[in-house]
Amino acid sequence: MGGPIPGASSKIVTLPRLLALRDGWRRHGVTLVFTNGCFDLLHPGHLHLLEGARSLGDLLVVGLNSDASLRGLKGEERAFIPQDGRSFLLAGFACVDYVVIFDERTAESLVRALQPEVYVKGGDYSPTGEKAPPEAVVVAGYGGRVVILPTLPSYSTSALIERIRGR
């Protein structure tokens, strides 16, 4: 299971392609919003976050943890949906302008390269302190803004997995 999806979206791009686009966006004053995650089992909470993030600027780029990265974060039994499928699903959302897959455990190097004006994470994080995303330090370093959006109550991947396992 897995592998490239025929007719996959042109919204799924490489970092070099994004950087080339970013140069043009900067020249035109485009506000880039960036968020990242595993998005292993998409649910309404994910869409809520993505739509909220998109509302904060002109373009939304989603960094997607690769299968190897996801396994390193969540365990060997993951990913439930391979990265090609997860990127295809994310690209299908109208609120998502581009998807880029990354192999690192965090998106710090991706954020450093793209320097989005707005970096977004869900409400299980805080903008500063012990629960701050590691990318927040990078964003502060170039003068960007970190926004933590509230989560949609009753929706989480962990809860969904537990419900499935309980059946």
ZIGI-V954347 format. One record per residue. N is the residue number from 1. PHI is phi in radians with two decimals (999 if undefined). NEAR is the number of other ideal C-beta (glycine too) atoms within 8 Angstrom. D_FIRST is the distance of its C-alpha to the first C-alpha in Angstrom with 1 decimal. Layout:
BEGIN
N_PHI_NEAR_D_FIRST, N_PHI_NEAR_D_FIRST
END
This chain:
BEGIN
1_999_2_0.0, 2_1.95_7_3.8, 3_1.68_5_6.9, 4_-1.01_5_10.1, 5_-1.75_8_10.9, 6_-0.97_4_13.8, 7_1.28_3_16.9, 8_-0.99_10_15.8, 9_-1.08_8_18.9, 10_-1.31_4_21.7, 11_-1.36_9_22.1, 12_-1.61_12_19.4, 13_-2.28_11_21.6, 14_-1.55_6_22.4, 15_-1.08_10_25.2, 16_-1.00_6_27.6, 17_-1.12_8_27.2, 18_-1.07_13_27.8, 19_-1.13_10_30.8, 20_-1.14_8_32.3, 21_-1.12_10_31.9, 22_-1.04_11_33.4, 23_-1.00_8_36.6, 24_-1.18_8_37.2, 25_-1.06_11_36.5, 26_-1.07_8_39.1, 27_-1.06_6_41.6, 28_-1.74_6_41.3, 29_1.22_5_41.5, 30_-1.29_9_38.0, 31_-1.54_10_37.1, 32_-1.62_14_33.6, 33_-1.92_17_31.9, 34_-2.31_16_28.9, 35_-2.45_13_26.8, 36_-2.63_11_23.8, 37_2.99_9_21.4, 38_-1.49_12_17.9, 39_0.84_10_17.5, 40_-1.32_11_14.7, 41_-2.21_8_15.7, 42_-1.09_8_17.8, 43_-2.55_10_21.1, 44_-0.98_7_24.6, 45_-1.09_11_25.8, 46_-1.13_11_23.4, 47_-1.08_11_24.7, 48_-1.01_12_28.2, 49_-1.12_14_27.9, 50_-1.13_15_26.6, 51_-1.16_9_29.3, 52_-1.11_10_31.9, 53_-1.10_15_30.9, 54_-1.06_12_31.1, 55_-1.21_5_34.5, 56_-1.60_10_35.9, 57_-2.90_12_35.8, 58_-1.60_7_35.2, 59_-2.45_11_31.5, 60_-2.05_14_28.6, 61_-1.89_14_26.2, 62_-1.92_15_23.3, 63_-1.53_14_22.2, 64_-1.98_16_18.6, 65_-1.07_12_17.9, 66_-1.14_10_15.1, 67_-1.01_9_12.6, 68_-1.11_7_15.2, 69_-1.10_12_18.0, 70_-1.08_14_16.5, 71_-1.04_11_16.1, 72_-1.11_7_19.7, 73_-1.52_8_21.0, 74_-1.97_9_19.3, 75_2.01_5_18.4, 76_-1.14_4_15.9, 77_-1.33_3_14.1, 78_-1.77_10_13.1, 79_-1.55_12_11.3, 80_-1.24_5_10.3, 81_-2.05_8_8.8, 82_-1.04_10_7.7, 83_-0.99_13_10.9, 84_-1.11_11_10.2, 85_-1.23_10_9.7, 86_-1.12_15_12.6, 87_-1.17_13_14.7, 88_-1.09_12_14.4, 89_-1.10_11_15.5, 90_-1.07_14_18.3, 91_-1.13_13_19.5, 92_-1.30_7_19.9, 93_-1.34_9_22.7, 94_-1.07_3_26.1, 95_-1.34_9_27.4, 96_-1.70_14_24.9, 97_-1.57_7_26.2, 98_-2.57_14_23.9, 99_-2.21_14_20.8, 100_-2.26_14_20.7, 101_-1.62_11_18.2, 102_-2.29_14_20.1, 103_-1.70_6_19.6, 104_-1.35_9_22.7, 105_-1.21_5_23.2, 106_-2.15_7_25.5, 107_-1.70_11_26.0, 108_-0.99_11_29.6, 109_-1.19_8_29.3, 110_-1.16_14_27.6, 111_-1.13_15_30.4, 112_-1.06_9_33.0, 113_-1.27_8_31.9, 114_-1.42_12_31.6, 115_0.80_9_34.5, 116_-1.12_13_33.8, 117_-1.16_9_36.9, 118_-2.26_15_35.1, 119_-1.99_16_32.5, 120_-2.10_14_31.2, 121_-2.38_12_29.7, 122_-1.43_10_29.7, 123_-1.11_7_32.6, 124_-1.39_6_31.3, 125_-1.94_10_32.7, 126_-2.26_8_36.3, 127_-1.13_8_37.6, 128_-2.43_5_39.5, 129_1.48_5_40.0, 130_-1.13_4_37.9, 131_-1.74_6_35.1, 132_-1.30_12_35.0, 133_-1.14_9_31.8, 134_-1.06_8_32.1, 135_-1.19_14_31.8, 136_-1.04_12_35.1, 137_-1.14_9_37.2, 138_-1.11_11_35.9, 139_-1.06_13_36.5, 140_-1.09_9_40.0, 141_-1.12_6_40.7, 142_-1.91_8_40.5, 143_1.54_4_42.0, 144_-1.38_11_39.0, 145_-2.10_7_38.7, 146_-1.75_15_36.3, 147_-2.15_11_35.8, 148_-1.84_11_34.5, 149_-1.67_12_33.6, 150_-1.12_6_34.0, 151_-1.39_12_31.0, 152_-1.46_9_30.7, 153_-0.96_4_32.0, 154_1.37_4_29.9, 155_-2.19_12_26.5, 156_-2.72_8_24.5, 157_-1.11_9_21.0, 158_-1.04_6_22.7, 159_-1.12_9_24.6, 160_-1.11_11_21.6, 161_-1.10_9_19.8, 162_-1.09_8_23.1, 163_-1.12_8_23.6, 164_-1.14_7_20.3, 165_-1.13_6_21.0, 166_-1.30_5_24.6, 167_-1.56_4_23.8
END
